[in-house]
Amino acid sequence: MTAHQWRVGPSPADGERADFAVDSHRGLRGPYTGLGSVLRLVVPEAYERWPDLVRGYLTEILSAAPELRGAIDAAPETLTSLAVPEERTRIYPANRTRRLAHGATEFLAGYATRAGRLPLRLAFDRVDEADPTDQEFLAIFLRRARPERIGVLIGTGGGSLEPELTAALDRYAIRLPDAHRPGPAAGRGPDELLRAYVDADGTSTDPAELAAYEQAAPEVRVALHDARAALLRERGEWSLELGAIPWHLERGSDPAGAGAEALYEAARHCGAMGYYHAVIDYGTRGRAIVDPDTQMERFWLLSTRASSAMVVLGRTVEAEPTYLDLRSRYSDPELQMSTGYALAMLYTRFHPDGLKDHHLARGYINNSIALASLLPDPQKRAFHSVFQNNGLALIEMRLGRLPAALRLVDEGLQRLDRELPGDKHRLHRSVLVHNRGKAYLALGRLDEALADLTKVIELDPNYADYYFDRADVRRRLGDLTGAIADCDTAISLSPPFYELYYNRADIKAELGDLAGAVADFGYVVELEPDQIDARVNLVSLLLDEGLVDDARPHLDEGLLRHPDDARLLHLRGVLALADDEGDEARRHFDAALRADPGLVAALASRAALAFDGGDHATAVADLTTALASTPDNPDLLYNRGFVHEAAGRWADAVADYSRALDLPGADRGELLSRRARCHAELGDADASRADEAASAAEQLDLAGAR
């Protein structure tokens, strides 16, 4: 198989050889219907033969195929995953699903290699009806899976796809001739057609089956839905609770009761997992079948599940009216308190910058703090008061009042310790310790920040983000080895996310481990090719090391994705210089400076090219423009001094060398030596001898340090 394939029409397994073919319609099992179905097929064999492979991807596997829990090892637990619903105060970021998709991609690649099935052929049907989690996974899978190792066949029915998947299909898959689905089988009576429609769990596209369903008596349909939901539940497969089962119960004998309960549980589970598009779907469907007057709590919770998911996905303007509607409908103190908190977070954290209003946020949160203080239950009063004040601490930080934010968090920790049993709200206690550490960091109190991050790791040792944050503090304290160790631990605990590898690459480069930095930056752009900073760093390191052929494809890919980026255009010029194409290099440097006239690297490179061509005036002009942006750059001053020296402008050269000598990071020995030559040309023998002596001393000191 030389490329992945895409067919619009019948099941991709029809007439094709596939090792595993699955239906990806989200109506069957909700998020990850397709990926989860593949994992349910391959993981039992993989776990029996290569348990180490499975153990490396437990979080990804169990997230997409929860039925496998108990059949394989458990994923590392965190306080977030262990928290009971009423104590769950942390949600996953929206990009968690990308991390899961990358890990699942790597697991399947490992499985294909160990199983010796090369190429392993996987077929996914009805992908246009798949949940965004599956479409995101398939976009990443198509890009990262090599067709000679894993061939992917995508089947769609002509519906719209997520933009990322459309782009991946266009670039990485061959479009096969469209095929028409076969017509309905003849000879089926109304009862058979009706049952077929119900048994398809809401995914049938057969017009005859739909017509039979619509023409059936309502009580017959209701009975069939109840029976089908009961049959599916007997299978004990949790993912069915995210797709087919709620669909049937919505249409069964108790939609506002059993149906709404099933939708709420699906929304709760998917909210905890970070599957936010599904949460919006469940919450919206649930709101439509409950009575807001007689089922206030269920209506409230379904509404806020959906609106909170919208917020995480950046749809804040769409979410806000839901909170306002609830506040206008009900006078319940806890509802007013929770929606006030949500609105405060919208205005201080989530809304676009043009809509943020920290003072309005403060008003909302103060109202919630007041309501929390009136709750009759002492433990609930303590927790909610601390929780709301933690929100106020965030607002204070946004307003630049860091000491006030630190005080609020610290007082909250003390109150929880004083008024709640130690086994209550362990997650939120850890969140407060983490937040206090971040407040210390913002205040520049690095040792105290380090202590709190170390404490929160002791409280929650399997939560990767804490190691990520502590690595940053250790790096600022100069403990680069410790920072690397924290990055390594975070990587071992989490599905792949590029920020970890980016930071580790930076630290490795600082330690002089250029090969390690190149490997990590390379992995970043494999995970997320649009991460342009990582790509610029990767190409720069490769060119610095003389690995021109290794740099070339990374640069070409970067320019394909970002054709107008000044840094990449500059690097294209550097590569042209390595290819001895001076005119081509100058053209790319000019293009880079048209895109960003102040790009120092491009100005310096163009100046060097001009100098090599004997054009001292242009070289000085470009270096002078660069120095306007970075006046304390000793290398630029040295370069301009060198050009002045070459042009015989000895006094100007002395001035630049002298300025550079006063700056940190300057090569003092070389600067003194060059200034000595200039003094000699100016006839100042004493100054020349003094600089020569000082240069020699610098060289001796440097040799001794080595």
C-alpha positions in Angstrom: 0.0 0.0 0.0 1.7 3.2 -1.2 -0.8 5.6 0.3 -3.8 5.7 2.6 -7.1 5.5 0.8 -10.5 7.3 1.0 -13.7 6.1 -0.5 -17.1 7.7 -0.5 -19.7 5.0 -0.6 -20.1 1.5 0.9 -18.2 0.1 3.8 -14.5 0.3 3.1 -14.2 -3.4 3.8 -16.4 -4.2 0.8 -14.2 -5.8 -1.8 -11.1 -4.8 0.1 -8.8 -6.7 2.4 -8.7 -5.2 5.8 -7.2 -6.8 9.0 -9.7 -4.9 11.1 -12.8 -3.0 9.8 -14.9 -0.9 12.2 -18.0 1.3 12.1 -17.2 4.8 13.4 -20.7 6.2 13.7 -20.9 8.1 17.0 -24.5 7.0 17.6 -23.2 3.6 18.5 -20.7 4.3 21.2 -20.2 8.1 21.3 -16.6 9.5 21.5 -13.9 7.2 20.0 -16.5 4.7 18.6 -14.0 3.9 15.8 -10.7 3.9 17.7 -12.3 2.1 20.6 -13.6 -0.6 18.3 -10.1 -1.2 16.9 -8.6 -1.3 20.4 -11.2 -3.8 21.6 -10.1 -6.0 18.7 -6.3 -5.7 19.0 -5.5 -5.1 22.7 -6.5 -8.6 24.1 -4.0 -10.2 21.7 -1.4 -7.5 22.3 -1.7 -7.8 26.1 -1.3 -11.6 26.0 1.8 -11.5 23.8 3.4 -8.1 24.6 2.1 -6.8 27.9 4.9 -4.2 28.0 3.5 -2.6 24.9 0.0 -2.3 26.3 1.3 -1.0 29.7 3.0 1.9 27.9 -0.3 3.2 26.6 -2.8 2.3 29.4 -4.3 5.8 29.6 -4.9 6.0 25.9 -6.4 2.5 25.6 -8.7 2.8 28.6 -9.8 6.3 27.7 -11.0 5.1 24.2 -12.1 1.6 25.2 -13.3 1.7 28.8 -14.6 -1.9 28.5 -11.0 -3.1 28.7 -10.7 -1.9 32.3 -10.2 -5.0 34.4 -9.0 -7.0 31.5 -5.7 -5.1 31.4 -3.6 -3.2 34.0 -5.1 0.0 35.4 -3.8 3.3 34.2 -1.9 5.4 36.8 -4.5 7.2 39.0 -4.4 10.8 39.9 -6.4 12.8 42.5 -8.4 14.1 39.5 -9.3 10.6 38.3 -10.0 9.4 41.8 -12.2 12.3 42.9 -15.8 11.6 43.4 -18.0 13.7 41.2 -19.0 16.2 43.9 -15.2 16.8 44.6 -14.1 17.0 41.0 -12.8 20.6 40.8 -10.4 20.2 37.9 -11.2 19.6 34.2 -8.9 18.5 31.4 -7.8 20.9 28.7 -9.5 20.6 25.3 -6.3 19.4 23.7 -6.1 16.2 25.9 -7.8 14.3 23.1 -4.9 15.2 20.8 -2.5 13.6 23.4 -4.7 10.5 23.5 -4.7 10.3 19.7 -0.9 10.5 19.5 -0.5 7.8 22.0 -3.0 5.5 20.3 -1.2 6.1 17.0 2.1 5.0 18.5 0.5 2.0 20.2 -1.0 0.8 16.9 2.3 1.3 15.1 4.0 -0.7 17.8 1.4 -3.4 17.5 1.8 -3.6 13.7 5.5 -4.0 14.1 5.4 -6.7 16.7 2.6 -8.6 15.1 4.6 -8.7 11.8 1.5 -7.5 9.9 3.2 -5.0 7.6 1.2 -3.3 6.3 -1.5 -3.6 8.9 -4.7 -2.5 7.2 -7.3 -0.7 9.2 -10.7 0.3 7.7 -12.9 3.0 9.3 -16.4 3.4 7.9 -19.0 6.2 8.3 -16.3 8.6 9.4 -18.4 11.6 8.5 -20.8 10.5 11.3 -17.9 10.0 13.7 -17.5 12.1 16.9 -14.9 14.8 16.7 -12.6 12.7 18.9 -12.4 10.0 16.2 -12.1 12.5 13.4 -9.2 14.2 15.2 -7.6 10.8 15.8 -7.9 9.8 12.2 -6.4 13.1 11.0 -3.4 12.5 13.2 -3.3 8.8 12.3 -3.3 9.5 8.5 -0.4 12.0 8.9 1.8 9.9 11.3 1.1 6.3 10.2 3.4 5.2 7.3 1.3 3.4 4.7 4.0 0.8 4.3 3.5 -0.1 8.0 -0.2 0.8 8.6 -2.6 1.3 5.7 -5.7 3.3 6.5 -8.9 3.1 4.5 -11.4 5.8 5.3 -15.1 5.4 4.3 -17.5 8.3 4.3 -21.0 8.8 3.2 -20.7 12.3 1.7 -21.3 14.3 4.9 -19.1 17.1 6.2 -15.8 16.4 8.0 -13.8 18.3 10.6 -11.4 20.6 8.7 -8.2 18.9 10.0 -9.4 15.5 8.7 -10.4 17.0 5.3 -6.9 18.4 5.0 -5.3 15.1 6.0 -7.3 13.1 3.5 -6.4 15.6 0.8 -2.7 15.3 1.5 -2.2 11.8 2.7 -4.9 9.6 1.1 -5.7 8.6 -2.4 -9.4 9.2 -3.3 -10.8 6.0 -4.7 -13.7 6.0 -7.2 -16.9 6.8 -5.4 -19.2 3.8 -5.0 -22.9 3.6 -4.4 -24.4 1.8 -1.5 -26.6 -1.1 -2.5 -30.3 -0.6 -2.4 -32.5 -2.0 0.4 -33.0 -5.7 0.4 -36.3 -6.7 -1.1 -39.0 -8.8 0.6 -38.8 -7.3 4.1 -42.2 -6.7 5.8 -43.0 -3.6 8.0 -42.2 -5.4 11.2 -38.8 -6.5 10.0 -38.0 -3.1 8.7 -39.1 -1.5 12.0 -37.0 -3.8 14.0 -34.0 -3.3 11.7 -34.3 0.5 12.3 -34.4 0.1 16.1 -31.6 -2.4 16.1 -29.4 0.0 14.1 -29.4 2.2 17.2 -30.3 5.4 15.4 -27.7 5.0 12.6 -29.8 3.6 9.8 -30.0 5.5 6.6 -32.4 3.1 4.9 -35.5 5.1 3.8 -37.7 2.0 4.0 -36.6 1.3 7.6 -37.2 4.9 8.6 -40.7 4.9 7.0 -41.6 1.7 8.8 -40.4 3.3 12.1 -42.4 6.5 11.5 -45.6 4.6 10.6 -45.4 2.2 13.6 -47.7 2.8 16.6 -46.0 5.0 19.3 -46.5 2.3 21.9 -44.8 -0.3 19.7 -41.8 2.0 19.1 -41.5 2.7 22.8 -41.6 -0.9 23.7 -38.9 -1.7 21.2 -36.6 1.0 22.5 -37.0 -0.1 26.1 -36.2 -3.7 25.1 -33.2 -2.7 23.0 -31.8 -0.5 25.8 -32.2 -3.4 28.3 -30.5 -5.8 25.9 -27.6 -3.5 25.3 -27.1 -2.9 29.0 -26.9 -6.6 29.6 -23.7 -6.6 27.6 -22.0 -4.5 30.3 -20.0 -2.4 27.8 -19.7 1.1 29.1 -19.2 2.9 25.8 -22.7 1.8 24.8 -23.9 4.1 27.5 -22.4 7.0 25.5 -24.2 6.2 22.3 -26.9 3.7 21.6 -28.4 3.3 25.1 -29.2 7.0 25.8 -30.6 7.2 22.3 -33.1 4.4 23.0 -34.0 5.7 26.5 -34.7 9.1 25.1 -37.4 7.4 23.0 -38.5 4.8 25.5 -41.2 4.9 28.1 -39.5 7.3 30.5 -37.5 9.9 28.5 -37.5 12.6 31.1 -36.5 10.1 33.8 -34.4 7.3 32.5 -33.5 9.1 29.3 -32.4 12.3 31.0 -30.5 10.3 33.6 -28.6 8.4 30.9 -27.7 11.6 29.1 -26.5 13.2 32.3 -24.3 10.2 33.1 -22.9 10.3 29.6 -22.3 14.0 29.9 -20.6 13.6 33.3 -18.3 10.8 32.1 -17.3 12.7 28.9 -16.8 15.9 30.8 -14.4 14.1 33.2 -12.6 12.6 30.2 -12.4 15.9 28.2 -14.7 14.9 25.4 -16.4 18.2 25.2 -18.2 18.1 21.9 -20.1 15.1 23.2 -20.9 16.8 26.4 -22.6 19.6 24.5 -24.6 17.1 22.5 -25.8 15.2 25.6 -26.6 18.4 27.6 -28.5 19.9 24.7 -30.5 16.8 24.2 -31.2 16.4 27.9 -32.4 20.0 28.3 -34.9 19.3 25.5 -36.6 16.4 27.3 -36.7 17.5 31.0 -39.3 19.9 32.5 -37.4 22.9 33.8 -40.2 23.7 36.3 -40.5 20.3 37.9 -36.9 19.0 37.3 -34.9 22.0 38.3 -31.8 20.2 39.4 -31.6 18.0 36.4 -32.2 20.9 34.0 -29.6 23.0 35.8 -26.9 20.3 35.7 -27.5 19.3 32.1 -27.4 23.0 31.2 -24.2 23.7 33.0 -22.5 20.6 31.7 -23.1 21.8 28.1 -22.2 25.4 28.8 -19.0 24.5 30.7 -18.0 22.3 27.7 -18.6 25.2 25.4 -16.3 27.4 27.5 -13.4 24.9 27.3 -13.8 24.8 23.6 -13.6 28.6 23.4 -17.3 29.1 22.6 -17.7 31.5 25.6 -20.1 33.9 23.9 -22.4 31.0 23.2 -22.2 29.7 26.7 -22.9 32.8 28.7 -26.7 33.0 27.9 -27.2 29.6 29.5 -25.8 30.9 32.9 -27.9 34.0 32.7 -31.0 32.0 31.8 -30.5 29.8 34.9 -30.0 32.7 37.1 -33.2 34.3 35.9 -35.2 31.0 36.3 -34.2 30.0 39.8 -33.5 31.5 43.1 -31.7 28.5 44.5 -28.6 29.8 46.5 -26.2 27.0 45.3 -27.3 27.5 41.7 -26.8 31.3 42.0 -23.4 30.6 43.6 -22.2 28.2 41.0 -23.4 30.3 38.0 -21.8 33.4 39.5 -18.5 31.6 39.7 -18.9 30.5 36.1 -19.6 34.0 34.9 -16.7 35.4 36.9 -14.4 32.9 35.2 -15.8 33.8 31.8 -14.9 37.5 32.4 -11.5 37.0 34.0 -10.2 34.0 32.2 -12.1 32.5 29.2 -13.7 35.3 27.2 -11.8 36.8 24.3 -9.6 39.7 25.5 -12.0 42.3 24.1 -14.8 41.0 26.4 -12.8 40.4 29.5 -13.8 42.6 32.5 -11.9 41.7 35.7 -13.9 44.1 37.8 -17.2 42.6 36.6 -15.8 39.2 37.4 -14.9 40.4 40.9 -18.5 41.5 41.3 -19.8 38.1 40.3 -17.4 36.2 42.5 -18.0 38.4 45.6 -21.7 37.6 45.3 -20.9 33.9 45.2 -18.6 34.3 48.2 -21.4 35.9 50.1 -23.8 33.0 49.2 -21.2 30.4 50.2 -20.9 32.0 53.6 -24.6 31.4 54.2 -24.7 27.7 53.4 -26.2 25.9 56.5 -23.9 22.8 56.4 -20.6 23.7 58.0 -18.4 21.4 55.7 -20.1 22.6 52.5 -19.8 26.2 53.7 -16.1 25.8 54.3 -15.4 24.1 51.0 -17.5 26.4 48.9 -16.1 29.5 50.6 -12.6 28.4 49.9 -13.4 27.4 46.4 -15.0 30.8 45.6 -12.1 32.6 47.2 -9.7 30.6 45.0 -11.6 32.1 42.1 -11.1 35.5 43.6 -7.4 34.8 43.9 -7.2 34.2 40.1 -9.0 37.6 39.5 -6.6 39.3 41.9 -3.7 37.8 39.9 -5.2 39.1 36.7 -5.5 42.5 38.2 -1.8 42.4 39.2 -2.5 42.0 43.0 -0.2 39.1 43.6 0.2 39.4 47.4 -3.6 39.4 47.7 -3.9 36.3 45.6 -1.3 34.5 47.6 -3.0 35.5 50.9 -6.4 34.1 49.6 -5.0 30.8 48.6 -2.9 30.4 51.7 -5.9 31.2 54.0 -8.0 28.7 52.0 -5.6 25.9 52.6 -5.5 26.7 56.3 -9.3 26.8 56.5 -9.7 23.4 54.8 -7.1 21.9 57.1 -8.9 23.4 60.1 -12.5 22.7 59.2 -12.6 19.5 57.0 -11.5 16.0 57.7 -8.2 15.1 55.9 -9.8 12.7 53.5 -12.3 15.3 52.2 -11.5 17.3 49.0 -8.0 16.0 48.6 -8.0 17.1 45.0 -8.9 20.7 45.8 -6.3 20.8 48.6 -3.7 19.8 46.0 -5.1 22.4 43.5 -4.6 25.1 46.2 -1.1 24.1 46.9 -0.4 24.2 43.2 -1.9 27.6 42.9 0.1 28.9 45.8 3.2 27.6 44.1 2.2 29.5 41.0 1.6 32.7 43.0 5.1 32.3 44.5 6.5 31.9 41.0 4.8 35.0 39.8 6.2 36.9 42.7 9.7 35.6 41.9 9.9 33.6 45.2 11.4 30.6 43.4 12.5 28.6 46.5 9.0 28.7 47.9 7.5 27.9 44.6 9.7 24.9 44.4 8.7 23.8 47.9 5.0 23.9 47.0 5.4 22.1 43.7 7.4 19.4 45.5 4.6 19.2 48.1 1.9 18.9 45.5 3.8 16.1 43.7 3.9 14.3 47.1 0.1 14.7 47.3 -0.6 13.7 43.7 2.5 11.9 42.3 1.0 10.7 39.0 -0.2 14.0 37.7 2.3 15.0 34.9 1.6 18.7 34.8 3.1 19.2 38.3 6.4 17.8 37.1 6.2 20.1 34.0 5.7 23.1 36.2 8.5 22.1 38.7 10.9 21.6 35.8 10.3 25.3 34.9 11.1 26.4 38.4 14.2 24.2 38.6 15.4 25.6 35.3 15.0 29.2 36.6 17.0 28.2 39.7 19.8 26.8 37.5 19.1 23.2 38.3 19.1 22.0 34.7 19.7 18.3 35.6 16.7 18.4 37.9 14.6 20.1 35.3 15.4 17.3 32.8 14.5 14.7 35.4 11.1 16.3 36.0 10.5 16.4 32.2 11.4 12.7 32.0 9.0 11.8 34.8 6.2 13.9 33.2 6.7 12.1 29.9 6.5 8.7 31.6 3.1 9.6 33.2 1.3 11.2 30.3 0.2 10.6 26.7 2.4 12.6 24.4 2.1 16.4 24.5 4.5 18.6 22.7 5.0 21.2 25.3 6.9 18.7 27.5 9.3 17.8 24.7 9.7 21.4 23.6 10.8 22.5 27.1 13.1 19.5 27.5 14.7 20.3 24.1 15.4 23.8 25.3 17.0 22.6 28.5 19.1 20.0 26.6 20.3 22.7 24.2 21.3 24.8 27.2 23.2 21.8 28.6 25.0 21.3 25.3 23.2 18.1 24.4 22.5 19.2 20.9 21.7 15.7 19.6 19.1 15.4 22.4 17.7 18.8 21.6 17.4 17.9 17.9 15.6 14.6 18.8 13.1 16.4 21.0 12.4 19.3 18.7 12.0 16.7 15.9 9.4 14.9 17.9 7.5 18.1 18.6 7.1 18.8 14.9 6.1 15.2 14.3 3.4 15.6 16.9 2.3 19.0 15.9 3.8 20.2 12.5 2.4 23.7 12.9 4.5 24.4 16.0 6.7 26.9 14.2 9.0 27.8 17.1 10.0 24.2 17.5 10.6 23.9 13.7 12.7 27.1 13.6 14.8 25.8 16.5 15.2 22.4 15.0 16.3 23.7 11.6 18.6 26.2 13.2 20.3 23.5 15.3 20.7 21.2 12.3 22.2 23.9 10.2 24.5 24.9 13.0 25.7 21.3 13.2 26.3 21.2 9.4 23.5 18.7 8.9 22.1 20.4 5.8 20.4 17.4 4.3 18.7 16.6 7.6 17.5 20.2 7.9 16.1 20.5 4.3 12.9 18.4 4.6 12.0 20.1 7.9 12.5 23.5 6.4 10.5 22.6 3.3 7.6 21.3 5.4 7.7 24.5 7.5 7.6 26.7 4.4 4.8 24.6 3.0 2.7 25.3 6.1 4.0 28.9 6.8 5.2 30.3 3.5 5.5 33.9 4.8 7.2 33.3 8.1 10.3 35.5 8.2 12.3 33.1 10.4 11.8 30.2 8.0 12.6 32.4 5.0 15.8 33.5 6.7 16.8 29.9 7.3 16.1 29.1 3.7 18.7 31.7 2.9 21.1 30.1 5.3 20.6 26.7 3.7 21.2 28.4 0.3 24.5 29.7 1.6 25.4 26.1 2.6 24.6 25.1 -1.0 26.9 27.9 -2.2 24.0 29.8 -3.8 24.8 33.3 -2.7 22.3 35.1 -5.0 19.5 32.7 -3.8 20.5 33.3 -0.2 20.3 37.1 -0.7 16.8 36.7 -2.3 15.6 34.8 0.8 17.1 37.2 3.2 15.4 40.1 1.4 12.1 38.2 1.5 12.5 37.5 5.3 13.1 41.2 5.9 10.1 42.2 3.9 8.1 40.0 6.1 9.8 41.3 9.3 12.1 44.3 8.8 13.5 44.0 12.3 14.4 40.3 12.2 17.9 40.5 13.7 19.1 37.1 12.4 18.2 38.0 8.8 19.9 41.4 9.1 23.0 39.8 10.4 23.1 37.2 7.7 22.5 39.7 5.0 25.2 41.9 6.4 27.6 38.9 6.4 26.7 38.3 2.8 27.3 41.9 1.9 30.6 41.9 3.7 31.8 38.8 1.8 30.9 40.7 -1.4 32.9 43.7 -0.4 29.8 45.9 0.2 30.8 47.4 3.6 28.2 50.1 3.5 25.3 47.7 3.2 26.8 45.5 5.9 27.1 48.4 8.3 23.6 49.6 7.5 22.1 46.2 8.2 24.0 45.7 11.4 23.1 49.2 12.6 19.4 48.4 12.0 19.8 45.1 14.0 21.5 47.0 16.8 18.5 49.4 17.0 16.5 46.4 18.1 19.1 44.8 20.4 21.6 47.5 21.3 23.3 45.3 24.0 24.2 42.5 21.7 28.0 42.0 21.9 28.1 39.8 18.8 26.4 42.4 16.6 28.7 45.1 17.9 31.7 42.9 17.3 30.5 42.2 13.7 30.0 45.9 13.0 33.3 46.7 14.5 34.9 44.1 12.2 33.3 45.7 9.2 34.5 49.2 10.2 38.0 47.7 10.7 38.0 46.1 7.3 36.9 49.4 5.8 39.7 51.3 7.6 37.4 53.2 9.9 39.6 52.5 12.9 37.9 54.9 15.4 34.4 53.5 14.6 35.7 50.0 15.1 37.3 50.9 18.5 34.0 52.4 19.6 32.1 49.2 18.8 34.7 46.9 20.3 34.7 49.1 23.5 30.9 49.0 23.8 30.9 45.2 23.3 33.6 44.7 26.0 31.2 46.2 28.6 28.4 43.6 27.9 27.9 40.2 29.4 28.6 37.3 27.1 31.3 39.1 25.1 34.4 37.3 23.8 36.7 39.6 25.7 40.0 38.0 24.4 39.0 38.4 20.7 37.6 41.9 21.2 40.7 43.2 23.0 42.9 41.7 20.3 41.0 43.4 17.5 40.9 46.7 19.4 44.7 46.5 19.8 45.1 46.3 16.1 42.9 49.3 15.6 44.7 51.3 18.3 48.0 50.5 16.4 46.5 51.7 13.1 45.5 54.9 14.9 49.0 55.4 16.2 48.2 54.8 19.9 51.0 52.3 20.7 50.4 52.4 24.5 46.7 51.5 24.1 47.6 48.8 21.6 50.1 47.2 24.0 47.7 47.4 26.9 45.0 45.6 24.9 47.3 42.9 23.7 48.4 42.2 27.2 44.8 42.1 28.4 43.9 39.8 25.6 46.7 37.4 26.5 45.6 37.4 30.1 42.0 36.7 29.1 43.2 33.7 27.0 45.2 32.4 30.0 42.2 32.7 32.3 40.0 30.9 29.8 42.5 28.1 29.4 42.8 27.8 33.2 39.0 27.6 33.5 38.9 24.7 31.0 
